[in-house]
Amino acid sequence: MVAVADAFDAMTSNRSYSRARPVPVAVAELERCAGNHFDPRMVGALVRALDRHGWRPAVTADETPSGGGVPKAREASAPSSSSAPSGERA
């Protein structure tokens, strides 16, 4: 299960060494390798889940969400504008 999910994520995500592949291309590759590299039942489960729920990649901290603004991970790590000294709560 983890191998199929990891391969799907790797193929559908932008990496420093390759661009993200479209979901249908990634699924075709998983299906081609089912039985050799991947458990065919796990590939089938992923395909059924994608058919049922679709796929929308998560936005990571180093990407800008489609609506603009600051991603949550950066928002949480941004310095506070509070005047309280470090270690104290305002």
Backbone as a chain_set.jsonl record, in Angstrom:
{"seq": "MVAVADAFDAMTSNRSYSRARPVPVAVAELERCAGNHFDPRMVGALVRALDRHGWRPAVTADETPSGGGVPKAREASAPSSSSAPSGERA", "coords": {"N": [[0.827, -1.182, 0.0], [1.878, 1.266, 0.862], [4.006, 1.565, -0.926], [2.693, 1.896, -3.398], [1.233, 4.268, -2.922], [3.375, 6.016, -2.408], [4.784, 5.953, -4.857], [2.812, 6.995, -6.562], [2.519, 9.571, -5.464], [5.117, 10.551, -5.909], [5.187, 10.59, -8.704], [3.181, 12.422, -9.33], [3.891, 14.821, -8.26], [5.757, 17.872, -8.36], [9.204, 17.723, -8.693], [12.67, 18.369, -7.937], [14.106, 17.205, -9.938], [12.284, 16.416, -11.868], [9.199, 17.151, -13.6], [5.777, 17.238, -12.46], [3.656, 14.527, -13.327], [0.623, 14.103, -15.216], [-2.357, 12.874, -13.561], [-3.735, 10.682, -14.943], [-1.597, 9.602, -16.442], [0.194, 8.813, -14.453], [-1.377, 6.864, -13.173], [-1.632, 5.013, -15.264], [1.013, 4.16, -15.437], [1.347, 2.941, -12.918], [-0.511, 0.872, -13.192], [0.668, -0.509, -15.29], [2.896, -1.514, -14.028], [1.802, -3.097, -12.096], [1.708, -6.142, -10.392], [4.322, -6.752, -10.987], [6.078, -4.746, -9.788], [4.331, -3.63, -7.971], [1.651, -4.455, -5.733], [-1.134, -5.747, -7.262], [-3.717, -5.54, -6.171], [-3.535, -3.351, -4.485], [-2.953, -1.297, -6.271], [-5.342, -1.34, -7.708], [-7.081, -0.568, -5.642], [-6.231, 2.071, -5.192], [-6.87, 3.218, -7.683], [-9.679, 2.919, -7.67], [-10.292, 4.563, -5.477], [-9.421, 7.035, -6.475], [-11.214, 7.308, -8.609], [-13.568, 7.548, -7.18], [-13.149, 9.747, -5.43], [-11.491, 11.589, -6.664], [-8.544, 13.651, -7.25], [-6.63, 15.996, -5.611], [-3.823, 17.716, -5.268], [-2.007, 18.427, -2.268], [-1.12, 21.623, -0.907], [2.099, 22.618, -0.291], [4.415, 23.992, 2.143], [6.269, 25.488, 0.692], [4.954, 26.34, -1.545], [2.575, 28.442, -3.233], [-0.773, 28.882, -2.328], [-3.691, 28.431, -4.429], [-5.495, 30.499, -4.061], [-3.951, 32.616, -3.335], [-2.076, 34.522, -0.885], [-0.615, 33.635, 2.316], [0.809, 30.493, 2.882], [-0.373, 28.133, 5.342], [1.656, 26.859, 6.883], [3.811, 28.637, 6.76], [2.592, 30.872, 7.804], [2.173, 30.128, 10.445], [4.798, 30.012, 11.33], [5.693, 32.554, 11.099], [7.163, 35.536, 12.45], [5.892, 36.9, 15.461], [3.944, 39.86, 15.962], [3.667, 40.775, 18.431], [4.311, 42.63, 21.428], [5.286, 41.396, 23.61], [7.911, 40.075, 25.625], [10.266, 37.541, 24.586], [9.247, 34.22, 25.188], [7.25, 34.892, 26.938], [3.706, 35.205, 27.18], [1.353, 37.343, 25.604]], "CA": [[0.0, 0.0, 0.0], [2.751, 2.435, 0.966], [4.786, 1.677, -2.163], [1.812, 2.446, -4.436], [0.978, 5.667, -2.57], [4.622, 6.765, -2.572], [5.049, 6.084, -6.29], [1.817, 7.922, -7.101], [2.893, 10.908, -5.006], [6.345, 10.952, -6.599], [4.899, 10.876, -10.112], [2.233, 13.531, -9.502], [4.437, 15.999, -7.588], [6.942, 18.478, -8.958], [10.453, 17.414, -7.988], [13.783, 19.141, -8.487], [14.631, 16.496, -11.097], [11.246, 16.139, -12.87], [7.904, 17.814, -13.436], [4.668, 16.35, -12.099], [2.923, 13.9, -14.433], [-0.831, 14.115, -15.01], [-2.858, 11.71, -12.842], [-3.943, 9.509, -15.804], [-0.291, 9.039, -16.827], [0.706, 8.123, -13.267], [-2.198, 5.661, -12.981], [-1.25, 4.064, -16.311], [2.312, 3.597, -15.055], [1.108, 2.016, -11.806], [-1.186, -0.308, -13.74], [1.66, -1.241, -16.089], [3.828, -2.171, -13.11], [1.067, -3.954, -11.155], [2.067, -7.544, -10.546], [5.785, -6.842, -10.981], [6.615, -3.873, -8.743], [3.29, -3.259, -7.022], [0.555, -5.391, -5.511], [-2.25, -5.333, -8.123], [-4.884, -5.164, -5.352], [-3.312, -1.998, -3.964], [-3.115, -0.398, -7.42], [-6.783, -1.283, -7.943], [-7.689, 0.222, -4.561], [-5.935, 3.484, -5.458], [-7.658, 3.623, -8.858], [-11.074, 3.063, -7.221], [-10.359, 5.755, -4.625], [-9.319, 8.208, -7.353], [-12.484, 7.404, -9.331], [-14.599, 7.963, -6.239], [-12.883, 11.014, -4.75], [-10.635, 12.487, -7.443], [-7.232, 13.942, -6.669], [-6.228, 17.388, -5.526], [-2.59, 17.703, -4.483], [-1.91, 19.356, -1.14], [-0.188, 22.73, -1.074], [3.144, 22.534, 0.72], [4.86, 25.273, 2.686], [7.052, 26.246, -0.277], [4.106, 26.666, -2.683], [1.529, 29.419, -2.978], [-2.099, 28.334, -2.606], [-4.322, 29.035, -5.605], [-6.201, 31.719, -3.676], [-2.992, 33.63, -2.913], [-1.903, 34.594, 0.555], [0.499, 32.924, 2.921], [0.461, 29.133, 3.286], [-0.525, 27.965, 6.785], [2.922, 26.512, 7.529], [4.595, 29.861, 6.902], [1.836, 31.754, 8.677], [2.418, 29.696, 11.812], [6.181, 30.242, 11.711], [6.014, 33.976, 10.953], [7.382, 36.187, 13.748], [4.732, 37.568, 16.028], [4.085, 41.313, 16.099], [3.386, 41.051, 19.834], [5.399, 43.322, 22.108], [5.676, 40.607, 24.772], [9.262, 39.508, 25.504], [10.347, 36.142, 24.194], [8.96, 33.281, 26.245], [6.064, 35.321, 27.665], [2.505, 35.381, 26.37], [0.726, 38.655, 25.746]], "C": [[0.878, 1.254, 0.0], [3.544, 2.639, -0.322], [3.956, 2.296, -3.284], [1.556, 3.927, -4.17], [2.215, 6.533, -2.789], [4.944, 6.985, -4.046], [4.085, 7.07, -6.934], [2.178, 9.356, -6.723], [4.129, 11.414, -5.739], [6.07, 11.335, -8.051], [4.02, 12.1, -10.301], [2.677, 14.805, -8.792], [5.605, 16.559, -8.377], [8.139, 18.159, -8.076], [11.567, 18.23, -8.621], [14.314, 18.507, -9.768], [13.57, 16.155, -12.143], [9.96, 16.882, -12.548], [6.842, 16.78, -13.1], [4.011, 15.803, -13.362], [1.431, 14.053, -14.167], [-1.28, 12.811, -14.338], [-3.089, 10.514, -13.772], [-2.635, 8.84, -16.244], [0.304, 8.258, -15.651], [-0.061, 6.82, -13.022], [-1.827, 4.604, -14.015], [0.086, 3.399, -15.979], [2.161, 2.607, -13.901], [0.457, 0.726, -12.304], [-0.223, -1.158, -14.572], [2.593, -2.055, -15.19], [3.141, -3.073, -12.082], [1.397, -5.41, -11.437], [3.565, -7.764, -10.561], [6.375, -6.051, -9.812], [5.608, -3.59, -7.639], [2.239, -4.35, -6.909], [-0.641, -4.922, -6.342], [-3.5, -4.932, -7.339], [-4.748, -3.751, -4.828], [-3.432, -0.961, -5.086], [-4.604, -0.232, -7.719], [-7.496, -0.444, -6.898], [-7.447, 1.713, -4.776], [-6.778, 3.993, -6.626], [-9.119, 3.826, -8.467], [-11.247, 4.311, -6.358], [-10.284, 7.029, -5.463], [-10.611, 8.411, -8.141], [-13.582, 7.969, -8.43], [-14.404, 9.392, -5.742], [-12.066, 12.009, -5.554], [-9.303, 12.705, -6.738], [-6.968, 15.423, -6.737], [-4.981, 17.432, -4.667], [-2.624, 18.745, -3.369], [-0.921, 20.453, -1.48], [0.818, 22.634, 0.059], [3.594, 23.923, 1.131], [5.626, 26.11, 1.673], [6.264, 26.599, -1.536], [3.056, 27.697, -2.271], [0.177, 28.788, -3.263], [-2.752, 29.077, -3.752], [-5.036, 30.328, -5.282], [-5.27, 32.839, -3.278], [-2.849, 33.616, -1.405], [-0.727, 33.752, 1.016], [0.055, 31.516, 3.287], [0.455, 29.013, 4.802], [0.799, 27.68, 7.473], [3.787, 27.752, 7.729], [3.905, 30.827, 7.847], [2.143, 31.423, 10.129], [3.838, 30.012, 12.257], [6.596, 31.706, 11.577], [6.216, 34.601, 12.322], [6.134, 36.936, 14.187], [4.993, 39.067, 16.127], [3.79, 41.734, 17.527], [4.574, 41.758, 20.457], [5.847, 42.571, 23.338], [7.081, 40.06, 24.568], [9.197, 38.03, 25.16], [10.091, 35.237, 25.391], [7.729, 33.659, 27.069], [4.906, 35.469, 26.694], [1.892, 36.733, 26.634], [-0.643, 38.512, 26.351]], "O": [[0.644, 2.185, -0.77], [3.73, 3.774, -0.76], [4.458, 3.129, -4.039], [1.648, 4.749, -5.081], [2.114, 7.651, -3.294], [5.334, 8.085, -4.439], [4.491, 7.888, -7.76], [2.145, 10.252, -7.567], [4.182, 12.575, -6.143], [6.651, 12.291, -8.566], [4.105, 12.758, -11.338], [1.917, 15.771, -8.729], [6.36, 15.807, -8.994], [8.082, 18.31, -6.855], [11.411, 18.73, -9.735], [14.909, 19.195, -10.597], [13.915, 15.649, -13.211], [9.67, 17.199, -11.394], [6.987, 15.599, -13.413], [3.832, 16.525, -14.343], [1.016, 14.124, -13.01], [-0.655, 11.768, -14.525], [-2.672, 9.408, -13.427], [-2.593, 7.62, -16.4], [0.852, 7.171, -15.835], [0.539, 5.795, -12.701], [-1.719, 3.425, -13.681], [0.263, 2.204, -16.218], [2.786, 1.546, -13.911], [0.831, -0.371, -11.889], [-0.299, -2.386, -14.554], [3.022, -3.15, -15.554], [3.81, -3.735, -11.289], [1.368, -5.853, -12.585], [4.039, -8.838, -10.192], [7.073, -6.602, -8.961], [5.992, -3.339, -6.497], [1.97, -5.074, -7.867], [-1.117, -3.805, -6.145], [-4.263, -4.078, -7.79], [-5.738, -3.025, -4.735], [-3.956, 0.131, -4.867], [-5.074, 0.881, -7.956], [-8.414, 0.309, -7.225], [-8.347, 2.527, -4.568], [-7.337, 5.087, -6.555], [-9.738, 4.803, -8.888], [-12.236, 5.031, -6.495], [-11.002, 7.992, -5.195], [-11.058, 9.543, -8.324], [-14.414, 8.764, -8.867], [-15.362, 10.159, -5.642], [-11.958, 13.171, -5.16], [-8.981, 12.031, -5.76], [-7.072, 16.036, -7.8], [-5.059, 17.208, -3.459], [-3.209, 19.817, -3.526], [0.013, 20.238, -2.253], [0.442, 22.577, 1.23], [3.191, 24.917, 0.526], [5.634, 27.336, 1.782], [6.84, 27.106, -2.498], [2.699, 27.8, -1.098], [-0.012, 28.211, -4.334], [-2.408, 30.227, -4.024], [-5.172, 31.183, -6.157], [-5.736, 33.918, -2.913], [-3.446, 32.779, -0.727], [0.046, 33.231, 0.212], [-0.976, 31.352, 3.94], [1.203, 29.718, 5.48], [1.046, 28.212, 8.556], [4.43, 27.894, 8.769], [4.568, 31.527, 8.612], [2.349, 32.318, 10.948], [4.069, 30.257, 13.441], [7.728, 32.06, 11.907], [5.517, 34.239, 13.269], [5.422, 37.525, 13.375], [6.126, 39.493, 16.35], [3.675, 42.927, 17.808], [5.716, 41.52, 20.066], [6.717, 43.057, 24.06], [7.42, 39.625, 23.468], [8.196, 37.361, 25.414], [10.64, 35.45, 26.471], [7.218, 32.831, 27.823], [5.1, 35.815, 25.529], [1.909, 37.218, 27.765], [-1.336, 39.509, 26.553]]}, "num_chains": 1, "name": "protein.A"}
